[in-house]
Amino acid sequence: MPGLVRPHGGGALRPLALTADALRAERTRARTLPQLRVTSREKGDLIMMGIGGFTPLDGFMTRADWEGVCDGYRMASGLFWPIPVTLSADEVFADGVRTGAEVALVDPDTDEILATMRVTEKYRIDKAHECMSVFRTTDLEHPGVKMVMAQGDVNLAGPVKVLSDGGFKEKYGELFMTPAETRAEFERLGWAKVAAFQTRNPMHRSHEYLAKVAIETCDGVLIHSLLGKLKPGDIPAEVRTRAIATLIERYFQANTVVQAGYPLDMRYAGPREALLHALFRQNYGCSHQIVGRDHAGVGSYYGPFDAHKIFDEIPKDALETQPLKIDWTFWCYKCGGMASARTCPHGDADRLLVSGTKLRKWLSEGAEVPAEFSRPEVLQILRDYYGSLEAGEKVEVKLVGHSAR
């Protein structure tokens, strides 16, 4: 029987988190080092390195890595990587740290020391160039562009030793699974061909359809929820994952789905982020990744199927995890169920296009949601959440780009 796909780079998983005596000793030593408070995005990247999700990285990227990733999807070593994984600092801090010195990297919210790092290089980047390469825009309205342009002016490169999971295990319990844990679970279930379903939203009928299409051709599906920070108006992970668990329990065959979460923030990098998702899902043991409409997109910055096309533009040996490309999905009243543009012959007048943005807008406004849009048990959880919000906590949801159809 074939086994699971190999971790990215062809070797073994490479978690950078210390344990036992080594962890205790490094935590004590870390308190003597200069402290750099990382951003939320950098925290997520650190935790992914700690648990092996970013195998085979050993730390934050050098200038040569940054340039190679931006311009050619390759680190200086030749390793395929689609989005820079960098650490920034302001000039004052960077000037006070010599090359070869070590620093402690601190949680932006709790001041806990997350990791230590040996600084091997200090360098500046062209932030606009990174934004055009990764996000295809320099528009500050794009949340990923805003994030890059706001970061420190100096990047620090070097290997890290990770000392904490940033509280994700304590907050999310068994939902927060490491790549080693998902691989062990797939092997326990006897799975070899596993599709990953990426979500930052509760699952509506279109998402359910995508996952079930994958189950028809794979051994099972990993529903992999983002646990890091989102943009204002998105639904919190604890609500979203509870709704997904209810959907799995009531509408999926037993032993066909594993739900887990991962600690990254969204970058909203569209096609490039789809590649990053496939890369780290390979580390989690997934042979395939479902790629639907506007994967990891925001607004109208990307075409609805740019994330499909990008997998055809990279070298065939770049990733072992392959895309499952699925067309527009919707409820068709004439077909009497979920369908896609590849299977349904009817026109727009007969179709209800299902999108997470549309669902959030209706729920936030207290509007009726068509029964064909989402399962009633899921809607009840989401209505309870929106009903608990104070007026000042509600964010206006606008339908723009592909979600406006």
FENHU-V468066 format. One record per residue. N is the residue number from 1. RES is the residue in three letters. SS is DSSP state (H for helix, E for strand, C for the rest). PHI is phi in whole degrees, -180 to 180 (NA if undefined). Layout:
n->N res->RES ss->SS phi->PHI
n->N res->RES ss->SS phi->PHI
This chain:
n->1 res->MET ss->C phi->NA
n->2 res->PRO ss->C phi->-65
n->3 res->GLY ss->C phi->-95
n->4 res->LEU ss->C phi->-72
n->5 res->VAL ss->C phi->-59
n->6 res->ARG ss->C phi->-75
n->7 res->PRO ss->C phi->-58
n->8 res->HIS ss->C phi->-60
n->9 res->GLY ss->C phi->95
n->10 res->GLY ss->C phi->86
n->11 res->GLY ss->C phi->-102
n->12 res->ALA ss->C phi->-90
n->13 res->LEU ss->C phi->-56
n->14 res->ARG ss->C phi->-128
n->15 res->PRO ss->C phi->-71
n->16 res->LEU ss->C phi->-101
n->17 res->ALA ss->E phi->-77
n->18 res->LEU ss->C phi->-81
n->19 res->THR ss->C phi->-138
n->20 res->ALA ss->H phi->53
n->21 res->ASP ss->H phi->-63
n->22 res->ALA ss->H phi->-62
n->23 res->LEU ss->H phi->-67
n->24 res->ARG ss->H phi->-63
n->25 res->ALA ss->H phi->-66
n->26 res->GLU ss->H phi->-70
n->27 res->ARG ss->H phi->-64
n->28 res->THR ss->H phi->-65
n->29 res->ARG ss->H phi->-67
n->30 res->ALA ss->H phi->-61
n->31 res->ARG ss->C phi->-69
n->32 res->THR ss->C phi->-94
n->33 res->LEU ss->C phi->-97
n->34 res->PRO ss->E phi->-58
n->35 res->GLN ss->E phi->-109
n->36 res->LEU ss->E phi->-119
n->37 res->ARG ss->E phi->-80
n->38 res->VAL ss->C phi->-86
n->39 res->THR ss->C phi->-83
n->40 res->SER ss->H phi->-60
n->41 res->ARG ss->H phi->-63
n->42 res->GLU ss->H phi->-66
n->43 res->LYS ss->H phi->-60
n->44 res->GLY ss->H phi->-60
n->45 res->ASP ss->H phi->-62
n->46 res->LEU ss->H phi->-62
n->47 res->ILE ss->H phi->-65
n->48 res->MET ss->H phi->-62
n->49 res->MET ss->H phi->-66
n->50 res->GLY ss->H phi->-62
n->51 res->ILE ss->H phi->-92
n->52 res->GLY ss->C phi->93
n->53 res->GLY ss->C phi->-67
n->54 res->PHE ss->C phi->-105
n->55 res->THR ss->C phi->-50
n->56 res->PRO ss->C phi->-105
n->57 res->LEU ss->C phi->-60
n->58 res->ASP ss->C phi->-112
n->59 res->GLY ss->E phi->167
n->60 res->PHE ss->E phi->-83
n->61 res->MET ss->C phi->-74
n->62 res->THR ss->C phi->-80
n->63 res->ARG ss->H phi->-63
n->64 res->ALA ss->H phi->-62
n->65 res->ASP ss->H phi->-63
n->66 res->TRP ss->H phi->-56
n->67 res->GLU ss->H phi->-65
n->68 res->GLY ss->H phi->-65
n->69 res->VAL ss->H phi->-69
n->70 res->CYS ss->H phi->-61
n->71 res->ASP ss->H phi->-96
n->72 res->GLY ss->H phi->-149
n->73 res->TYR ss->C phi->62
n->74 res->ARG ss->E phi->-134
n->75 res->MET ss->C phi->-75
n->76 res->ALA ss->C phi->-60
n->77 res->SER ss->C phi->-76
n->78 res->GLY ss->C phi->97
n->79 res->LEU ss->C phi->-67
n->80 res->PHE ss->E phi->-65
n->81 res->TRP ss->C phi->-156
n->82 res->PRO ss->C phi->-94
n->83 res->ILE ss->C phi->-137
n->84 res->PRO ss->C phi->-60
n->85 res->VAL ss->C phi->-116
n->86 res->THR ss->C phi->-127
n->87 res->LEU ss->E phi->-122
n->88 res->SER ss->E phi->-116
n->89 res->ALA ss->E phi->-147
n->90 res->ASP ss->C phi->-79
n->91 res->GLU ss->H phi->-61
n->92 res->VAL ss->H phi->-62
n->93 res->PHE ss->H phi->-65
n->94 res->ALA ss->H phi->-61
n->95 res->ASP ss->H phi->-65
n->96 res->GLY ss->C phi->-87
n->97 res->VAL ss->C phi->-117
n->98 res->ARG ss->C phi->-84
n->99 res->THR ss->C phi->-63
n->100 res->GLY ss->C phi->99
n->101 res->ALA ss->C phi->-79
n->102 res->GLU ss->E phi->-115
n->103 res->VAL ss->E phi->-134
n->104 res->ALA ss->E phi->-102
n->105 res->LEU ss->E phi->-103
n->106 res->VAL ss->E phi->-112
n->107 res->ASP ss->C phi->-60
n->108 res->PRO ss->C phi->-70
n->109 res->ASP ss->C phi->-104
n->110 res->THR ss->C phi->-113
n->111 res->ASP ss->C phi->68
n->112 res->GLU ss->C phi->-68
n->113 res->ILE ss->E phi->-78
n->114 res->LEU ss->E phi->-87
n->115 res->ALA ss->E phi->-166
n->116 res->THR ss->E phi->-116
n->117 res->MET ss->E phi->-145
n->118 res->ARG ss->E phi->-95
n->119 res->VAL ss->C phi->-80
n->120 res->THR ss->C phi->-99
n->121 res->GLU ss->E phi->-161
n->122 res->LYS ss->E phi->-123
n->123 res->TYR ss->E phi->-155
n->124 res->ARG ss->C phi->-105
n->125 res->ILE ss->C phi->-127
n->126 res->ASP ss->C phi->-89
n->127 res->LYS ss->H phi->-63
n->128 res->ALA ss->H phi->-64
n->129 res->HIS ss->H phi->-65
n->130 res->GLU ss->H phi->-61
n->131 res->CYS ss->H phi->-64
n->132 res->MET ss->H phi->-66
n->133 res->SER ss->H phi->-69
n->134 res->VAL ss->H phi->-88
n->135 res->PHE ss->H phi->-104
n->136 res->ARG ss->C phi->66
n->137 res->THR ss->C phi->-160
n->138 res->THR ss->C phi->-116
n->139 res->ASP ss->C phi->-68
n->140 res->LEU ss->C phi->-69
n->141 res->GLU ss->C phi->-74
n->142 res->HIS ss->C phi->-74
n->143 res->PRO ss->H phi->-62
n->144 res->GLY ss->H phi->-70
n->145 res->VAL ss->H phi->-62
n->146 res->LYS ss->H phi->-56
n->147 res->MET ss->H phi->-64
n->148 res->VAL ss->H phi->-67
n->149 res->MET ss->H phi->-68
n->150 res->ALA ss->H phi->-88
n->151 res->GLN ss->C phi->-73
n->152 res->GLY ss->C phi->-59
n->153 res->ASP ss->C phi->-84
n->154 res->VAL ss->E phi->-122
n->155 res->ASN ss->E phi->-95
n->156 res->LEU ss->E phi->-112
n->157 res->ALA ss->E phi->-111
n->158 res->GLY ss->E phi->152
n->159 res->PRO ss->E phi->-73
n->160 res->VAL ss->E phi->-124
n->161 res->LYS ss->E phi->-119
n->162 res->VAL ss->E phi->-91
n->163 res->LEU ss->C phi->-113
n->164 res->SER ss->C phi->-156
n->165 res->ASP ss->C phi->-97
n->166 res->GLY ss->C phi->69
n->167 res->GLY ss->C phi->87
n->168 res->PHE ss->H phi->-66
n->169 res->LYS ss->H phi->-66
n->170 res->GLU ss->H phi->-64
n->171 res->LYS ss->H phi->-78
n->172 res->TYR ss->H phi->-111
n->173 res->GLY ss->H phi->58
n->174 res->GLU ss->H phi->-66
n->175 res->LEU ss->H phi->-66
n->176 res->PHE ss->E phi->-84
n->177 res->MET ss->C phi->-109
n->178 res->THR ss->C phi->-82
n->179 res->PRO ss->H phi->-56
n->180 res->ALA ss->H phi->-63
n->181 res->GLU ss->H phi->-73
n->182 res->THR ss->H phi->-66
n->183 res->ARG ss->H phi->-61
n->184 res->ALA ss->H phi->-64
n->185 res->GLU ss->H phi->-69
n->186 res->PHE ss->H phi->-61
n->187 res->GLU ss->H phi->-67
n->188 res->ARG ss->H phi->-62
n->189 res->LEU ss->H phi->-81
n->190 res->GLY ss->C phi->79
n->191 res->TRP ss->C phi->-89
n->192 res->ALA ss->C phi->-125
n->193 res->LYS ss->C phi->-103
n->194 res->VAL ss->E phi->-125
n->195 res->ALA ss->E phi->-102
n->196 res->ALA ss->E phi->-95
n->197 res->PHE ss->E phi->-114
n->198 res->GLN ss->E phi->-85
n->199 res->THR ss->E phi->-148
n->200 res->ARG ss->C phi->-120
n->201 res->ASN ss->C phi->-125
n->202 res->PRO ss->C phi->-62
n->203 res->MET ss->C phi->-88
n->204 res->HIS ss->C phi->-96
n->205 res->ARG ss->H phi->-63
n->206 res->SER ss->H phi->-66
n->207 res->HIS ss->H phi->-61
n->208 res->GLU ss->H phi->-58
n->209 res->TYR ss->H phi->-62
n->210 res->LEU ss->H phi->-59
n->211 res->ALA ss->H phi->-64
n->212 res->LYS ss->H phi->-73
n->213 res->VAL ss->H phi->-60
n->214 res->ALA ss->H phi->-65
n->215 res->ILE ss->H phi->-63
n->216 res->GLU ss->H phi->-63
n->217 res->THR ss->H phi->-116
n->218 res->CYS ss->C phi->-119
n->219 res->ASP ss->C phi->-72
n->220 res->GLY ss->E phi->-175
n->221 res->VAL ss->E phi->-126
n->222 res->LEU ss->E phi->-96
n->223 res->ILE ss->E phi->-85
n->224 res->HIS ss->E phi->-114
n->225 res->SER ss->E phi->-92
n->226 res->LEU ss->E phi->-72
n->227 res->LEU ss->C phi->-107
n->228 res->GLY ss->C phi->-82
n->229 res->LYS ss->C phi->-79
n->230 res->LEU ss->C phi->-119
n->231 res->LYS ss->C phi->-84
n->232 res->PRO ss->C phi->-55
n->233 res->GLY ss->C phi->97
n->234 res->ASP ss->C phi->-76
n->235 res->ILE ss->C phi->-86
n->236 res->PRO ss->C phi->-57
n->237 res->ALA ss->H phi->-60
n->238 res->GLU ss->H phi->-66
n->239 res->VAL ss->H phi->-75
n->240 res->ARG ss->H phi->-59
n->241 res->THR ss->H phi->-72
n->242 res->ARG ss->H phi->-67
n->243 res->ALA ss->H phi->-66
n->244 res->ILE ss->H phi->-65
n->245 res->ALA ss->H phi->-60
n->246 res->THR ss->H phi->-65
n->247 res->LEU ss->H phi->-62
n->248 res->ILE ss->H phi->-61
n->249 res->GLU ss->H phi->-63
n->250 res->ARG ss->H phi->-99
n->251 res->TYR ss->H phi->-130
n->252 res->PHE ss->C phi->-123
n->253 res->GLN ss->C phi->-63
n->254 res->ALA ss->C phi->-60
n->255 res->ASN ss->C phi->63
n->256 res->THR ss->C phi->-116
n->257 res->VAL ss->E phi->-136
n->258 res->VAL ss->E phi->-119
n->259 res->GLN ss->E phi->-102
n->260 res->ALA ss->E phi->-148
n->261 res->GLY ss->E phi->-131
n->262 res->TYR ss->E phi->-132
n->263 res->PRO ss->C phi->-93
n->264 res->LEU ss->C phi->-81
n->265 res->ASP ss->C phi->-82
n->266 res->MET ss->C phi->-71
n->267 res->ARG ss->C phi->-99
n->268 res->TYR ss->C phi->58
n->269 res->ALA ss->C phi->-95
n->270 res->GLY ss->C phi->56
n->271 res->PRO ss->H phi->-58
n->272 res->ARG ss->H phi->-65
n->273 res->GLU ss->H phi->-71
n->274 res->ALA ss->H phi->-61
n->275 res->LEU ss->H phi->-66
n->276 res->LEU ss->H phi->-62
n->277 res->HIS ss->H phi->-60
n->278 res->ALA ss->H phi->-66
n->279 res->LEU ss->H phi->-62
n->280 res->PHE ss->H phi->-78
n->281 res->ARG ss->H phi->-67
n->282 res->GLN ss->H phi->-61
n->283 res->ASN ss->H phi->-65
n->284 res->TYR ss->H phi->-77
n->285 res->GLY ss->C phi->104
n->286 res->CYS ss->C phi->-92
n->287 res->SER ss->C phi->-83
n->288 res->HIS ss->E phi->-139
n->289 res->GLN ss->E phi->-130
n->290 res->ILE ss->E phi->-72
n->291 res->VAL ss->E phi->-125
n->292 res->GLY ss->C phi->-101
n->293 res->ARG ss->C phi->-75
n->294 res->ASP ss->C phi->53
n->295 res->HIS ss->C phi->-59
n->296 res->ALA ss->C phi->60
n->297 res->GLY ss->C phi->-90
n->298 res->VAL ss->C phi->-153
n->299 res->GLY ss->C phi->57
n->300 res->SER ss->C phi->-121
n->301 res->TYR ss->C phi->-75
n->302 res->TYR ss->C phi->-129
n->303 res->GLY ss->C phi->-68
n->304 res->PRO ss->C phi->-60
n->305 res->PHE ss->C phi->-125
n->306 res->ASP ss->H phi->-62
n->307 res->ALA ss->H phi->-72
n->308 res->HIS ss->H phi->-72
n->309 res->LYS ss->H phi->-64
n->310 res->ILE ss->H phi->-66
n->311 res->PHE ss->H phi->-68
n->312 res->ASP ss->H phi->-86
n->313 res->GLU ss->H phi->-98
n->314 res->ILE ss->C phi->-95
n->315 res->PRO ss->C phi->-58
n->316 res->LYS ss->C phi->-64
n->317 res->ASP ss->C phi->-94
n->318 res->ALA ss->C phi->-65
n->319 res->LEU ss->C phi->-137
n->320 res->GLU ss->C phi->-83
n->321 res->THR ss->C phi->-72
n->322 res->GLN ss->E phi->-111
n->323 res->PRO ss->E phi->-80
n->324 res->LEU ss->E phi->-102
n->325 res->LYS ss->E phi->-86
n->326 res->ILE ss->C phi->-127
n->327 res->ASP ss->C phi->-73
n->328 res->TRP ss->C phi->-50
n->329 res->THR ss->E phi->-121
n->330 res->PHE ss->E phi->-167
n->331 res->TRP ss->E phi->-90
n->332 res->CYS ss->E phi->-106
n->333 res->TYR ss->C phi->-69
n->334 res->LYS ss->C phi->-75
n->335 res->CYS ss->C phi->-73
n->336 res->GLY ss->C phi->79
n->337 res->GLY ss->E phi->178
n->338 res->MET ss->E phi->-70
n->339 res->ALA ss->E phi->-154
n->340 res->SER ss->E phi->-128
n->341 res->ALA ss->C phi->-64
n->342 res->ARG ss->C phi->-83
n->343 res->THR ss->C phi->-116
n->344 res->CYS ss->C phi->-104
n->345 res->PRO ss->C phi->-90
n->346 res->HIS ss->C phi->-90
n->347 res->GLY ss->C phi->-92
n->348 res->ASP ss->H phi->-59
n->349 res->ALA ss->H phi->-64
n->350 res->ASP ss->H phi->-98
n->351 res->ARG ss->E phi->-114
n->352 res->LEU ss->E phi->-111
n->353 res->LEU ss->E phi->-76
n->354 res->VAL ss->C phi->-102
n->355 res->SER ss->C phi->-140
n->356 res->GLY ss->H phi->-65
n->357 res->THR ss->H phi->-64
n->358 res->LYS ss->H phi->-62
n->359 res->LEU ss->H phi->-63
n->360 res->ARG ss->H phi->-62
n->361 res->LYS ss->H phi->-63
n->362 res->TRP ss->H phi->-61
n->363 res->LEU ss->H phi->-66
n->364 res->SER ss->H phi->-66
n->365 res->GLU ss->C phi->-96
n->366 res->GLY ss->C phi->71
n->367 res->ALA ss->C phi->-82
n->368 res->GLU ss->C phi->-69
n->369 res->VAL ss->C phi->-114
n->370 res->PRO ss->C phi->-56
n->371 res->ALA ss->C phi->-61
n->372 res->GLU ss->C phi->-77
n->373 res->PHE ss->C phi->-88
n->374 res->SER ss->C phi->-155
n->375 res->ARG ss->C phi->-67
n->376 res->PRO ss->H phi->-61
n->377 res->GLU ss->H phi->-65
n->378 res->VAL ss->H phi->-70
n->379 res->LEU ss->H phi->-59
n->380 res->GLN ss->H phi->-64
n->381 res->ILE ss->H phi->-61
n->382 res->LEU ss->H phi->-71
n->383 res->ARG ss->H phi->-64
n->384 res->ASP ss->H phi->-62
n->385 res->TYR ss->H phi->-64
n->386 res->TYR ss->H phi->-65
n->387 res->GLY ss->H phi->-68
n->388 res->SER ss->H phi->-84
n->389 res->LEU ss->C phi->-79
n->390 res->GLU ss->C phi->-75
n->391 res->ALA ss->H phi->-56
n->392 res->GLY ss->H phi->-72
n->393 res->GLU ss->H phi->-88
n->394 res->LYS ss->C phi->-81
n->395 res->VAL ss->C phi->-112
n->396 res->GLU ss->C phi->-65
n->397 res->VAL ss->C phi->-104
n->398 res->LYS ss->C phi->-105
n->399 res->LEU ss->C phi->-90
n->400 res->VAL ss->C phi->-131
n->401 res->GLY ss->H phi->61
n->402 res->HIS ss->H phi->-71
n->403 res->SER ss->H phi->-71
n->404 res->ALA ss->H phi->-81
n->405 res->ARG ss->C phi->-68
